[in-house]
């Protein structure tokens, strides 16, 4: 009976030893969640020159005038910008 208990204890300690060895290897090979590189920013925000609202660049309406690029949140803001910055015909 004592031999059987000693055999069980020996198996238990071997199990703990192997478990400890293999979990250390697994954690050293994989980076933890806090050690991973941050994901890059997928989109940037641009400011509408008419109303001042920031919107994602991919969703904004783009307009190039005289080499300058302007971004707008809506067609209405784009139209207002064109009306306010239209060159005068008399010049």
Secondary structure, DSSP 8 states (H G I E B T S, - for coil): -HHHHHHHHHHHHHHHHHHHHHHHHHHHHS--GGGS--------EEE-TTT--EEETTTSEEEEETTEEEEESSHHHHHHHHHHT---TT-
